[in-house]
Amino acid sequence: MNCFESGLIYCCLNAGYEFPPAQVAVSDKRITVLMVTDRYLPSIGGVERHVFELSRRLVSMGMNVKIITTDMINFNTSGRVAAKSTDQILRFRSYRLLPLPQGLGYVTFGMIQALSGANLVHAHGYGRFPTFLAPVCRLMGIPFVTTPHSGWGRKSFAKSFFDAIVPKVSLNWSDVVIALSKQEIAYLRSIGVSRQVVLIPNGINLKEFETEGEGKKERGSATTELLFIGRIDIEQKGLDVAVSALSTLTTRSGMNVNLTMIGPGSQQAISKIRMLAKEHGVLGRVSFYPPPPRAELIGAMKKADILILPSRIESFPLVLLEAMAAGIPVIASRVGGVPDVLNNGELGFLVEPGRADSLADCVEHIIKNREEANFKVALASKAVAAYDWSIVAKQTYDVYMKLLEKC
């Protein structure tokens, strides 16, 4: 086990991750890549998972990868990571300078001093502090790659102003921008991103699902278990829509349906959802759980009947790939990169965002048409192989090498 994976273990034990040994012995002359992200494990999220999985595979391919991150766990709380920096995971204090949402007002000056000695910098996020390191790296002569993990966002004057300004001082200073979906490429072009954009999707560790095969639920139960996995964010994730759809299913259709929500979230958000559930008469049918160890999370997916993702905003939700690998039907909003992942409905069911009636109708359709759902699940189980992290990491590695050859 190399020092990179040792550092990961130190920071991620509570998250329940397991680490296979490195596959390739590497020399001291390897390329040093800085993977820069404002939040990292043990913080839970799709970007955090993306950086972790990508980094450890790049290490096994011979690269020296260092994680440059902050001490923040969740921007909506005051929580900070207690773990100290290691040789391969450098954490710096983050400061909130502006009262902007989603961590956009935070700065981490320590990241600048960490840039020295890097052969290449790969930043993650759109409008976050790591993205704004691109002009600094240009001045230092360090090749810079950005994966924005971006989405359209809510239509508003503030969002339009943000999109008009931020790319000019961040993404357009990158040497290469990596988009996760075709929809994201279109979005990036629409907001004026003029740099080279390469399509490399999110990835998944398929071996986790092969080794966690036990405990799969036997279908045909009188109760249908719906599962949501993600950040407990009512507006972005459409959880108010999920509660309303649950009410429709139980009152209009008389179906026995429960909804489990798993993910990080503030007590305020959870309390608001409970209040909505009480108003809709389904409080006893809604359950909340914090993120469990990885094996338990996969087990929860396999025991569910349907995974729902009624989001209003998404980029490339990793949870869809995980549900496909777990072998359960998926219902997701037609937003962001979701249609790409589900191949426009061939591999899952697409509904219109913000439409509780559409979500309820789709759940009822799956319950009454299990053969159609099973057919899509079978197709999805085969299609997800193309997203294995070994493939995604190789594509990213090739981008790095082509960029370094030019410099």
N, C-alpha and C positions, 0 to 999 in steps of 0.2 A: 504494500500500500504506500502510495507516494504522499508527499507532504501536503499536496493540494487536498486530497481526500481526507487526510487527517484533520485538516482545518475545517472541512465541511462537517465532519462528524462532530467536532467540538461545538459547532454552532447549531446543529440541526437535530440533536438527539431527541429533543422534545417533540419534534415534528414527525417522528416515526419513519424517517428515511433509512434505507439500507444502501450500502455502497459496495458494488463488486470491485475486485482489484483492477488496477490499471492493466491494460492489455499489452502495452508497448513500453519498453524501457527507453527513456529519453536521455539525450546528452545535455551537457551544460551549455551547448551552443544553440539551444532551441530558441525559437521566436517567442518574445514576450508580448502577450496580448493582455491589455487591461479591459476587463468587462465591467462597465460602469453602470450602476443602477441605484436609484434613490432608496429602494427597499430590497432587502434580501432575507433569506431564511435566518431565523425562524419565523419571520413575517410570512404569512400565507397569501398566495395570489398567483395568478397565471404568469405574470412577468417573472416573479421570483422563481417559480418552477422552471420556466423557460431558461433563465440564466444558469440555474443549477445543472440542468440536464445537458445543455449545450456545452458548458464549460468543462464538465468532467469527460465528455467525449473528445473535445479538442485536446485535452491533456493526454488522453490515451493515444491520440494521433501524433504526439510529439511536441505539442506546444506548451509553453510555460504560461499558464493563465492565472492572473491575479484578479480577485474580485474587489472592486473599489466601491464602497457603499456608505451608508449612513448608519446612525444608531437608532433610527426610527423603526417602529413596528407598524404603526397605523397612524396616518396623518389626521384621522378624526379623533384620536385620543392623545393622551400625554405619554403613552407607553414608549419605552426605549429599550434597546437590546442590552442585556447585562454582559453578554460575552465580550471579551477583549479582542483586539485585532490579533491576527496570526501572520505568519510570513506570506500567506497566500490570500488572506481575507483582511483587507484594511478598512476599518470603520472610522468615520469622521463625524464630529458633532454637526448636526443640521440645525439651522436657525430660521425661524419664521420672520421674514421681513415685511411681507404683505399678507393681509387677510383674504387670500384667494382660495377657492375650493380645490379639493383633490390634490393638495400638496404643491400647487403651482407657485405659491409664495415663499417656498423654502429655498435656502441657499446653503451650500456646503463648501466653504472656501478651502478646506483641507484637501479636497479632491484635486485641486490645481497642482499642489506640490507633489502629488503622487504620480503625475504624468511623466516626470523625468525618467528616462531609461526605457520607455516603452517603444516597441517596434510598431505597434498598432493599437488604437483605442476603439472599442466597440461600445457605444452608449445605447441605453434602452429607455424609451419614453419619449413623449411628445410634449414639449413645453416645460419639462422638468429640468432641474439644474444640470444633470449629466449631458443633456442635449446642447446646452449653451457652452460646453467645453470645445465644441467644434472650431470656433474662431481661434481659440487659444492654441489648439493643436495645429491649426494651419500656420500660425506664427512660429510654432516650434518645429515645423516640418515633420509632424507625426501623422501618418495616414489615419483617417477617421471614418468609421462606419456607424450608421445609426439604424436601429430598428425602432420605429416610433410606437408600435403597438397602438395605433391610432384608430379613432372612429369618427363618424360624422358629428356626433354630439347633438345636443339640443339646439334647435334653430333659435337664435337670439342675436341681438345686436352685439352683445359681449362676445359671443362665440365667433361671429363674423369678424369683429375687430381683432380678436386673438389670432384667427387664421390668416388675417391679412398681414400681421406684424411678425409673428413668431418664426415662420419659415425663413424669413429674410435674415434673421440673426441666429439661426440654428441649423435647420435641415439643409439649407442651400450652401452651407459651409462644409457639409459632409462630402467626402469623396464618393461614397456609395451609400444609398439608402436601401434597406431591406424591407420590403412589404410582405405581409403575411397572406394577402389574398389579392385577387384581381380587383375587387371592389376597393381595397385600400389604395392600390395603385391609382385608380381613377380619382379617388378622393385627394390623394397627395398632389396629383397633377392639377386638380381643380383649385387648390389653394396656393398654386404657384411654385411647387417644388420642381426645380429645373435640373437637379442633379441626376446622375444615373440611378435608376430604381431597378432593383432585382427582386424577383418573386421567389421567396423561400418560405414555405408554410411553417406553422407551429409543428411540434413533434410530440411523440408519445413513446413511452418505454413499454413496449408490448410484453416484455418478459414478466413484468409485474402481474399482468393479467393471466399469463400462462401458469404462474406458480400459485395464484390465488383462486384456483378454479373451484374449490369446495364452497359449499354454502349457497349455491345458486338456487333461487326460489323456484318452486314448482308452480307453474301457471295454473289458472283455473280457480283460484281462491275467490270467495264471495266479496272480499274487500280488495279494492284497487289502491295500491300504494304509489302515490306520486312523490318524486324526489327532486328537490332543487339543491344544487351545490354551487356556492359562490358567495361573494360578499353580500351581506345583508344590507342592501341599498335599495330602498323602496322605489325611487324614481328610475334610476338607471337600469336596475334588474327587473322592473315591472312586477314587484311582489304584491302590490295592491291589486294588479290584474289577476295574479294567481289566486288570491283570496276570494275575489269576486267570482272567478270561474268555479272555484270549489263550491261556493254557495249555490251557483246555478246548477251544478251537477247533482247536489244533494237535495235541492228543493224542487227544481223543475223536472229532473229525470229520476229522482228517487234512488240514486245510486249510492252505494256504500264506498266512499272515497276518502282517503286521508292524505295529508300533505306534510312531508318532512323537509325542513330547511336546515342545511348544514353549511356552516361557514362563519367567518369572523364578522362581527358587527357590534355597534354600540348598543348599550342597554336602551337608549332612547329609540333607536330604530326598531328594536325587537318589541318594545312596549307599544309603539305605534301600530305595528302589524298585529299584535294581540288585540288592540282596541278595534282595528278594522275587522278582525275575525269575529270578535264578540258582536259587533254591529251587524255582521252578516249571518250570525247564528251558527258559526262553524268553529268556535274557539276550541272545542274539544277534539277537533280533527286536525289541528295544526300543531306541529312539534318543532322545537329548535334545538340544535346541538352545535357546540363549537367544533372546529376542525379536529377530527380524531387522528390517531396514527395512520400512516398510509395504508397498511393492510386492512384496517377496519373500514377505511373510506371505500376501498375497492369492494370489500364485502357488502357494504351498504348499497353500492350501485347494483351489484349482482342480485340483491334481494328485492330491489324495487321493481315495480311493473313498468313505470314510464318515467323518464327524466324530462323535466320541463325547464325551459330557459326562456321566459316571457320578456326578455330584455327590450328596452327602448334604444339602448346604445350597446354595441359590441364591436370588437375588432376581429379577433380570431379566437373564440372561446375554446380553450383547451379541454374543458369538461365535456364538450361534444365528442371529441376523439376518444376520451376515456369511456364514455357511455357506449360508443360504438364497439370498443374493444371488450367492454363488459357484457355485451350481448343484450342490451335492452333498447326498446324503442325510444326515439327522441322526438320531442316537440319543441321547436324553437322559433323565435320571431324572425321574420324576414328583414334583418338589419345587418349592416356591416359585412363581415366575411362569412356569416352563417350560411347563406345560399351556396357559397363555394364549398364549404365543408360538407354540406348535405347534398351536394350536386343537384341543386335546385329542386329538392324534394324527393329525389330518387332514393336517398339513403336515410331519410327521416321525414318528419312532417313539419311543414312551414305554416306559420300563422301570421296574421298582420299584428304589428306591435300595438299595444294599448287596447286590444279588443278582447275583453273577457269572454264574450259570447263565442268568438272564433276559437279561443283556447278550449272552452268547455265543449264545443261541438267536436273538436279534434280528439279530445280525450274520450268522449263517448263513442266516436267512430272507431278508435283503436279497440276499445272494450268489446264492441260488437263485431269487429272485423279483425280478429286476431290473426287469421291466416295472412292477410295483407301486411300486417305489422311484422309478422315473423319473416316474411319474404324480404322486407326492407332491412331487417336486422341481419339476415344472412348476407345480403349484398354489402352492408356496412362493415360487417366483420372481415370481409375480404378486402374492401377498399382501404381500410385503416392501415393496412400493412405498408402502404406507400408513405405513411407519415412517421415511420420508425425513426427514432432520434439518430441512429447511425447514418441514415440517408440524409437527414436534414443537416447534421453536423458536417458531413462530407461536402455538401453544397456550400455551406458557410466557409469551410476551410478553403475551397476553391476560390471563393470571392476574395478572401484574405490574400492568397498567394498571387492572384492576378494583380491585385492592387499593389502589393509589395514589389512585384516585378517592375511596375511602372515608376516606382519611387527610387 
